[in-house]
Amino acid sequence: MHSEAKKANMKNSLSRQILVVLFLLLSCGYGYSQLLFDSKKDDLIESFVEQTTGKGIRKIAVVDFKEGRSQQRLPLSNTLEDDLTIKIQNKSKFTLIERDKNEAALKELSRGLNSAYEGFDNPDKRKQFGRLVQADAIFTGTYREEGDNIVVNAKLINCETGVRIWSDTISVPRAEISAEDLQLPNYYQERPGISRDESGGNPAVKRTGTLSLNSKPSGANIYLDSEFVGKTPAVIQANPGRRNVTLLKDSYEDYFRNIEVQSDKTITHIAELNKKTGFLRLETNPSDAEIFIGGVRQKGLSPVSVTLPVGSYIVKVRKENYIDNEETVTIRYKTDLNKNIKLTEKPGSLLVTVDPAPADIRMDGDYIGTANPMYTRKEIPAGEHKITIVKDGYEDFTEYVTVHADKGETISAVLRKTDVVKPQEQTYFSSSAPSALPSWLNFIAFDLDYILPAPAGFGDYIPNALGLDCELNFNYIRVGFLYWENKPQNLAGVDKVSGLSMELGANYYLMLSDRTALSIGGGGKLEGVRIYAKQSASSDPDATFGNNGGYLSAGLLGRFEKDLGWKVSYCVYFGSRFGAQVFKFGLFTYHF
């Protein structure tokens, strides 16, 4: 038993080790290929150091690696130059010329040409470059595709003599170079033209020239004399003569050039494509705000004018003491867009003290709370507001305040007694109310009702009915309309019972806060009840009777924003043939 368990443990341990090795091999596969390419570059540098030791080479410019056939600088050019520069520098035997200095010298050498400088084939150009950058030697080269491999040819040129003093070659499988770097030119062959000699003899095929095209950015469609031939970068074997070249790329302006192609010669042309743009003029109210377009802060403060590539941008406006504003703008090609953004000042706060207290406070005609003796309210919209303080038996106190962002305004009110009793406004459909009653307690409500049998002592009723009602409240007066319906299980022969009532009463409100109130009320009702028998041939009720009586109610009310409120209440009906208790749940609107 012990021997078998030991064998099983060894087997499990071996399986785990195999899985770990497989995982490491899979996860390191990509890194291995990169290490192999790196190792090849190390071999190239070792060959270079070995052949140049003792030859007085100290200052070296690593520059101008190009794809061999197209003579274009492609992504692999930068990678080779960066990696080889670091490896040479690590040898601590050489001083490397800075890339910016190299590029400036190449630009100087290309003056007067219709494209960038095309290499170091001319010994005089080699010497001139060496003098410009103060280098002893130029480390340069080319790379090309050969089957499944990328072949890199490197050489070192003596800047004093213009002569090559070292060269070597490495070959790397394509699969070991990243896809990002491995961007090679497309090759296209134009159908050769036919020429005849002056004597009208036998026709001959024209010798083509090579047109090497690239664009920044690449991937542009190439049209040669209006005929599509491919995408940049490209090497085109083209018929000689003046050729119209058009490059097209989405979101970039069309590019046109007339290029002379010569037989058996290579012309290299690199096109700088310009993005399609539009114009944006942005103003703000108030001005002098910070502007961010696409997350980039613009120079200066509003108003600003800027030229942008076509597309959609999020524009953010920021100014002290104002709420940040964001809007989306769309820039169209060769189109001017004028935009004016109005900013909203941040809210402030209000502190009111009253003597004597308590007293109700209204802002711009709306009740906002009670001072007892102090009242504080935050988030007051910036601007001018009319504040009125109201108390029974005292004159109204009115003051205008101007609220500013993040600042507090203070009102201290000393109320004066008055012997004049002000009449209460009683306009039936008016939102005005007595001084102690906020205007939002004048409302129209719609409720869902759940009706239960009456509590003990209030009479029997049809159990568990559902109803809908509408009620209107104006200056403590309540008018309600209720419809209910039930299919009772406890009444033999009865299919359905329904009722319709009108209620008239009064409510008293106790303010719990500026947004909530307790309601207590009562009144009378007029109700008609209809009874429908089972298996009745008629749609008319089989019996009707009156169910008039009184009611008492209590509930809670509160208000949301946007003129909307909520209410829950409990009501008990009494003094009628059938009593009931009703739970009401509803919403109301208080501006109509």
C-alpha positions in Angstrom: 0.0 0.0 0.0 2.7 2.4 1.0 4.7 1.7 -2.2 1.7 2.2 -4.5 0.9 5.6 -2.8 4.5 6.7 -3.3 4.4 5.8 -7.0 1.1 7.7 -7.4 2.6 10.8 -5.8 5.7 10.7 -8.0 3.5 10.4 -11.1 1.4 13.4 -10.1 4.5 15.4 -9.3 6.0 14.6 -12.8 2.7 15.6 -14.5 2.8 19.0 -12.7 6.4 19.6 -13.8 5.6 18.8 -17.4 2.6 21.2 -17.4 4.9 24.0 -15.9 7.5 23.4 -18.6 4.9 23.5 -21.4 3.4 26.8 -20.0 6.8 28.4 -19.8 7.6 27.4 -23.4 4.3 28.7 -24.7 4.6 32.0 -22.8 8.2 32.6 -23.8 7.8 31.7 -27.6 7.4 35.3 -28.7 10.2 36.5 -26.4 12.5 33.9 -27.8 12.0 35.2 -31.4 12.8 38.7 -30.2 15.9 37.4 -28.4 17.1 35.7 -31.5 16.8 38.9 -33.6 18.6 40.7 -30.8 21.4 38.1 -30.8 21.9 38.6 -34.5 22.3 42.3 -34.0 24.9 41.6 -31.2 26.9 39.5 -33.7 26.8 42.4 -36.2 28.2 44.8 -33.5 30.9 42.3 -32.4 32.1 42.1 -36.1 32.1 45.9 -36.3 34.1 46.4 -33.1 36.6 43.7 -34.1 37.3 45.2 -37.5 37.5 48.8 -36.4 39.7 48.5 -33.3 42.9 50.5 -33.6 41.7 52.5 -36.7 41.1 55.8 -34.9 37.3 55.6 -35.1 35.8 57.3 -32.0 32.8 59.5 -33.1 30.1 57.5 -35.0 26.8 58.6 -36.6 24.3 55.8 -36.8 22.0 57.0 -39.6 19.9 56.4 -42.7 19.0 52.7 -42.7 16.6 52.2 -45.6 14.6 49.5 -47.2 17.0 48.5 -50.1 14.7 48.2 -53.1 12.5 51.3 -52.4 15.2 53.4 -50.7 12.5 54.4 -48.2 12.7 54.8 -44.5 10.1 52.4 -43.0 9.3 51.4 -39.4 12.2 48.9 -39.2 14.6 51.8 -40.1 14.0 53.5 -36.7 14.2 50.2 -34.8 17.5 49.2 -36.4 19.0 52.7 -35.8 17.8 52.8 -32.1 19.0 49.3 -31.3 22.4 49.5 -33.0 23.0 52.9 -31.3 22.4 51.5 -27.9 24.6 48.4 -28.6 27.5 50.5 -29.9 27.2 52.9 -26.9 27.3 49.9 -24.5 30.8 49.1 -25.8 32.1 52.3 -24.1 34.7 52.7 -26.9 32.7 55.1 -29.1 30.9 58.5 -28.9 27.5 58.5 -30.7 26.3 61.6 -32.6 22.8 62.7 -31.5 19.9 61.8 -33.8 18.7 65.4 -34.0 22.1 66.5 -35.3 22.1 63.7 -37.9 18.7 64.6 -39.2 19.6 68.3 -39.4 22.6 67.3 -41.5 20.5 65.1 -43.8 18.1 68.0 -44.3 21.0 70.2 -45.2 22.3 67.7 -47.8 18.8 67.4 -49.4 18.5 71.2 -50.2 17.7 71.7 -53.8 16.4 68.1 -54.3 12.7 67.3 -54.8 12.8 64.6 -52.0 14.8 63.6 -49.0 18.6 62.8 -49.4 18.8 59.4 -50.8 21.9 57.9 -49.2 25.7 58.0 -49.1 26.7 56.6 -52.5 28.6 59.7 -53.4 32.0 59.9 -51.5 31.9 63.7 -51.5 28.4 63.6 -49.8 29.9 61.2 -47.2 32.7 63.6 -46.4 30.3 66.6 -46.3 28.0 64.8 -43.9 31.0 63.9 -41.6 32.0 67.6 -41.5 28.4 68.7 -40.6 28.1 66.3 -37.7 31.8 66.2 -36.8 31.9 62.4 -37.0 34.8 60.0 -37.8 32.5 57.4 -39.4 29.0 56.8 -40.6 27.3 53.5 -39.6 24.5 53.0 -42.2 23.0 50.3 -44.3 20.0 48.7 -46.0 17.6 45.8 -45.4 15.5 43.8 -47.9 13.2 40.9 -48.1 14.7 37.6 -49.5 12.2 34.7 -49.4 11.2 34.2 -45.8 14.1 36.2 -44.4 15.0 39.8 -43.9 18.6 40.5 -44.8 20.3 43.5 -43.2 23.5 44.9 -44.8 25.5 47.2 -42.6 28.5 49.2 -43.5 30.9 51.7 -41.9 32.1 54.7 -44.0 35.2 56.7 -43.1 34.1 60.4 -43.2 37.7 61.6 -44.0 38.2 59.5 -47.1 34.6 58.7 -48.0 35.5 55.0 -48.3 33.8 52.0 -46.8 36.1 50.4 -44.2 33.8 47.6 -42.9 30.6 45.8 -43.9 28.7 42.7 -42.8 25.3 41.0 -43.3 22.9 39.3 -41.0 19.8 37.3 -42.1 16.7 37.0 -39.8 13.5 35.0 -40.4 10.5 37.2 -41.0 8.6 35.5 -38.2 11.2 36.8 -35.7 10.5 40.5 -36.4 7.4 42.2 -34.9 4.5 42.9 -37.3 4.7 46.6 -36.3 8.2 46.8 -37.7 7.7 44.5 -40.6 6.1 47.0 -43.0 7.6 46.5 -46.4 6.7 48.3 -49.6 4.2 46.9 -52.1 5.5 46.1 -55.6 3.6 46.9 -58.7 4.5 46.5 -62.4 2.9 48.7 -65.0 2.3 47.2 -68.4 5.3 48.3 -70.5 4.6 50.7 -73.4 5.7 50.0 -77.0 8.0 52.4 -79.0 9.1 52.4 -82.7 12.3 53.8 -84.1 12.2 56.8 -86.5 12.4 54.5 -89.6 9.2 52.7 -88.6 11.0 49.5 -88.0 10.1 46.7 -85.6 8.4 47.8 -82.4 10.3 47.6 -79.1 9.2 47.5 -75.5 10.0 50.6 -73.6 12.4 50.3 -70.8 10.7 51.2 -67.5 11.8 53.3 -64.6 11.3 52.8 -60.9 9.0 55.1 -58.9 9.4 54.6 -55.1 6.5 56.2 -53.3 5.7 56.6 -49.7 3.4 58.9 -47.6 3.3 60.2 -44.1 1.1 58.6 -42.9 1.3 55.5 -45.1 -1.6 53.5 -46.4 -2.7 56.1 -49.0 -4.3 54.9 -52.3 -2.0 55.5 -55.3 -3.4 56.7 -58.7 -0.9 56.8 -61.6 -2.5 58.9 -64.4 -5.9 58.3 -62.8 -5.4 54.5 -62.7 -5.3 52.8 -59.2 -2.1 50.9 -58.7 -1.9 50.2 -54.9 -1.1 51.7 -51.5 1.9 53.4 -50.0 4.6 52.5 -49.4 5.1 51.2 -52.9 7.7 50.5 -55.6 6.3 50.9 -59.1 7.9 49.8 -62.3 6.5 52.6 -64.5 6.7 53.7 -68.1 8.9 56.7 -68.6 7.6 60.2 -69.1 5.8 62.9 -67.0 3.3 61.0 -64.8 0.5 62.4 -62.7 0.6 60.9 -59.2 -2.4 61.2 -56.9 -2.5 60.0 -53.3 -5.9 59.7 -51.5 -6.5 58.8 -47.8 -9.5 59.3 -45.6 -9.5 62.4 -43.4 -6.5 63.8 -45.4 -6.4 66.3 -48.3 -5.8 64.9 -51.7 -2.2 65.0 -52.8 -1.2 65.7 -56.4 2.3 65.7 -58.0 3.7 65.6 -61.6 6.8 63.4 -61.5 9.3 62.7 -64.4 10.0 58.9 -64.6 13.2 58.0 -66.5 14.1 54.6 -67.9 16.4 52.5 -65.8 16.4 55.1 -63.0 14.8 55.2 -59.6 12.9 58.2 -58.4 12.0 58.4 -54.7 9.2 60.6 -53.5 7.8 61.0 -50.0 4.5 62.8 -49.6 3.6 64.7 -46.5 -0.2 64.4 -46.3 -2.1 67.2 -44.6 -5.2 66.5 -42.5 -8.5 67.9 -43.6 -9.4 70.7 -41.3 -12.1 73.1 -40.4 -12.3 76.3 -38.3 -13.8 76.8 -34.8 -14.4 80.1 -33.2 -15.6 79.7 -29.6 -17.0 82.4 -27.4 -18.3 82.2 -23.8 -20.6 84.3 -21.8 -19.0 85.5 -19.6 -15.6 85.6 -21.5 -12.1 84.8 -20.2 -12.8 81.1 -19.6 -10.4 78.2 -20.0 -11.1 76.1 -23.1 -10.3 72.4 -23.4 -10.8 70.7 -26.8 -10.5 67.0 -26.9 -8.9 67.1 -23.5 -6.2 69.6 -24.6 -6.1 73.1 -23.0 -6.1 75.8 -25.6 -3.7 78.8 -25.3 -5.2 81.9 -23.8 -8.8 82.5 -22.6 -12.1 82.7 -24.4 -12.8 83.8 -27.1 -10.5 81.4 -29.0 -10.1 80.6 -32.6 -8.5 77.3 -33.7 -8.1 75.2 -36.8 -8.9 71.5 -36.1 -8.8 68.2 -38.1 -12.3 67.2 -39.2 -14.2 65.1 -36.6 -16.1 65.4 -33.4 -14.6 66.9 -30.2 -15.8 67.4 -26.6 -15.4 71.0 -25.7 -15.1 71.8 -22.0 -15.3 75.3 -20.6 -14.1 76.2 -17.1 -14.2 79.4 -15.2 -13.8 80.2 -11.6 -17.2 80.5 -9.7 -19.1 79.0 -12.7 -20.3 75.4 -13.3 -18.1 73.5 -15.9 -19.8 73.2 -19.2 -19.3 70.4 -21.8 -20.6 70.3 -25.3 -19.8 68.2 -28.4 -18.9 70.0 -31.6 -18.4 68.6 -35.1 -15.7 70.1 -37.4 -16.4 69.8 -41.1 -13.9 70.2 -44.0 -13.3 73.9 -45.0 -16.2 75.0 -42.8 -16.2 77.8 -40.2 -18.1 77.0 -37.0 -19.1 79.7 -34.5 -20.1 78.5 -31.1 -21.3 80.6 -28.1 -21.5 78.8 -24.7 -23.3 80.4 -21.8 -22.0 79.6 -18.4 -24.1 79.2 -15.2 -22.8 80.8 -12.0 -22.4 78.4 -9.1 -25.1 78.6 -6.4 -24.6 80.5 -3.1 -26.3 80.2 0.3 -28.8 82.2 2.4 -29.1 82.8 6.2 -32.2 84.4 7.6 -32.8 85.4 11.2 -36.2 86.6 12.4 -37.4 88.4 15.5 -40.0 87.4 16.7 -40.0 83.8 15.6 -41.2 81.5 14.0 -42.0 83.1 10.6 -42.4 81.7 7.1 -40.0 82.6 4.4 -40.8 82.9 0.7 -38.3 83.3 -2.1 -39.7 84.7 -5.4 -43.2 84.0 -4.2 -42.6 80.3 -3.2 -42.5 79.0 0.4 -39.0 77.7 1.2 -39.1 77.2 4.9 -39.6 78.5 8.5 -37.1 80.6 10.5 -37.2 79.7 14.2 -35.4 82.0 14.8 -32.8 81.1 12.1 -33.1 79.5 8.6 -30.2 78.4 6.4 -30.6 77.2 2.8 -27.7 76.1 0.5 -27.7 75.8 -3.2 -29.5 79.1 -3.9 -29.3 79.9 -7.6 -27.0 82.8 -8.3 -28.7 86.1 -9.1 -31.3 88.5 -7.6 -34.1 87.1 -5.5 -37.1 88.6 -3.6 -37.2 87.3 0.0 -40.5 87.8 1.9 -40.9 87.0 5.6 -44.5 86.4 6.7 -46.0 86.0 10.2 -49.6 86.4 11.4 -50.2 89.7 13.2 -47.0 91.2 11.7 -46.2 93.2 8.6 -44.6 91.4 5.8 -40.8 92.0 5.6 -39.4 92.1 2.0 -35.8 92.4 1.0 -34.0 91.8 -2.4 -30.7 89.9 -2.2 -28.2 89.2 -5.0 -26.6 85.7 -4.5 -23.1 85.0 -5.8 -21.2 81.8 -6.3 -19.9 80.1 -3.2 -20.9 83.1 -1.1 -23.4 83.5 1.7 -26.0 86.2 2.0 -27.5 87.2 5.3 -30.9 88.8 6.1 -31.8 89.9 9.6 -35.5 90.7 9.9 -37.2 92.5 12.9 -40.9 92.2 12.3 -43.4 95.0 13.2 -46.9 94.3 14.6 -49.9 95.4 12.7 -53.6 95.7 13.7 -54.7 95.2 10.1 -56.0 91.7 9.4 -55.2 90.7 5.9 -57.9 88.9 4.0 -57.0 85.4 2.7 -57.0 84.9 -1.0 -59.7 82.5 -2.0 -59.5 82.3 -5.8 -60.6 78.8 -6.5 -58.0 77.8 -9.1 -55.2 80.0 -7.8 -51.9 78.7 -6.5 -51.9 81.4 -3.8 -52.6 80.3 -0.1 -52.8 81.8 3.4 -49.5 82.8 4.8 -49.1 79.6 6.9 -49.8 77.3 3.9 -47.2 76.8 1.1 -48.4 77.1 -2.4 -47.5 73.5 -3.3 -50.3 72.3 -0.9 -52.8 73.5 -3.5 -52.8 70.5 -5.8 -54.6 67.9 -8.0 -53.9 64.3 -6.9 -54.5 60.9 -8.5 -54.5 57.9 -6.1 -54.7 54.2 -6.2 -56.9 53.0 -3.3 -57.0 49.7 -1.5 -60.3 49.2 0.4 -60.7 46.9 3.4 -63.6 46.1 5.7 -64.4 48.8 8.2 -62.8 48.6 11.7 -64.9 47.4 14.6 -67.8 49.8 15.3 -67.9 51.3 11.8 -70.2 48.7 10.1 -69.6 46.0 7.5 -68.3 46.5 4.0 -67.3 44.6 0.8 -63.8 43.3 1.6 -60.6 43.9 -0.4 -61.8 46.2 -3.2 -59.5 48.3 -5.5 -60.3 51.8 -6.5 -59.1 55.0 -8.3 -59.7 58.5 -7.1 -59.0 62.1 -8.0 -58.9 64.9 -5.4 -58.5 68.7 -5.6 -57.1 70.7 -2.6 -57.5 74.5 -2.5 -56.7 76.5 0.6 -57.6 73.7 3.1 -60.7 72.7 1.1 -60.7 69.2 -0.4 -63.0 67.8 -3.1 -62.6 64.1 -4.0 -64.1 61.6 -6.5 -63.7 57.8 -5.9 -64.6 54.8 -8.0 -64.1 51.3 -6.7 -65.0 47.8 -7.8 -64.9 44.2 -6.3 -65.9 40.7 -7.2 -67.0 39.4 -3.7 -66.6 35.8 -2.8 -68.7 36.0 0.4 -72.0 37.2 -1.2 -74.0 34.4 -2.7 -75.4 35.1 -6.2 -73.4 38.4 -6.6 -71.0 38.8 -9.5 -69.7 42.3 -9.0 -70.1 45.3 -6.7 -69.0 48.9 -7.6 -69.3 52.3 -6.2 -68.9 56.0 -7.2 -68.6 58.7 -4.6 -68.0 62.4 -4.2 -66.3 63.7 -1.1 -66.2 67.3 0.3 -64.2 68.2 3.4 -61.3 70.2 4.9 -57.7 69.4 5.6 -55.3 70.9 8.2 -51.6 70.8 7.4 -48.7 70.6 9.8 -45.4 71.4 8.1 -42.6 68.9 9.0 -40.1 70.6 6.7 -40.2 72.8 3.6 -40.8 69.7 1.5 -43.0 67.5 3.7 -46.3 68.0 5.6 -48.7 66.0 7.8 -52.4 66.2 6.7 -55.4 65.7 9.0 -58.9 66.1 7.7 -62.5 65.1 7.5 -65.8 65.6 5.8 -68.8 64.0 4.2 -69.5 61.8 1.1 -72.3 61.0 -1.3 -72.0 57.5 -2.7 -74.0 55.3 -5.0 -73.4 51.5 -4.9 -74.4 49.1 -7.7 -74.8 45.3 -7.4 -74.6 42.9 -10.4 -76.1 39.4 -10.0 -74.4 36.3 -11.5 -75.8 34.9 -14.7 -77.7 38.1 -15.3 -78.9 38.6 -18.9 -78.7 42.4 -18.7 -75.7 44.7 -18.4 -77.6 47.0 -16.0 -77.2 46.6 -12.2 -79.7 44.4 -10.5 -79.7 46.6 -7.4 -78.6 50.1 -6.4 -78.6 52.0 -3.1 -77.1 55.1 -1.5 -74.2 54.8 0.9 -73.8 58.4 2.2 -71.8 59.2 5.3 -68.7 60.8 6.7 -64.9 60.3 6.7 -61.8 61.0 8.7 -58.3 61.0 7.1 -54.6 61.4 8.0 -51.6 61.3 5.7 -48.1 62.4 4.7 -47.3 64.6 1.7 -44.0 65.6 0.1 -42.8 67.4 -3.0 -40.2 66.6 -5.7 -38.8 69.0 -8.1 -40.6 69.9 -11.4 -44.0 70.7 -9.8 -44.6 67.1 -8.7 -45.3 65.6 -5.3 -46.2 62.3 -3.5 -48.8 61.4 -0.9 -49.9 58.5 1.3 -53.0 58.5 3.5 -55.4 56.5 5.6 -59.1 57.1 5.5 -62.0 55.6 7.5 -65.7 55.9 6.4 -68.5 55.9 9.0 -72.3 56.7 9.4 -73.2 54.9 6.2 -74.9 51.6 5.4 -71.5 50.1 4.9 -68.3 51.4 6.4 -64.7 51.0 5.1 -61.1 51.8 5.7 -59.0 52.9 2.7 -55.3 53.2 2.1 -54.4 55.7 -0.6 -51.1 56.0 -2.6 -50.7 58.7 -5.2 -48.9 61.6 -7.0 -50.0 65.2 -7.3 -49.1 68.3 -9.2 -49.2 71.7 -7.6 -48.8 74.1 -10.6 -51.7 74.0 -13.1 
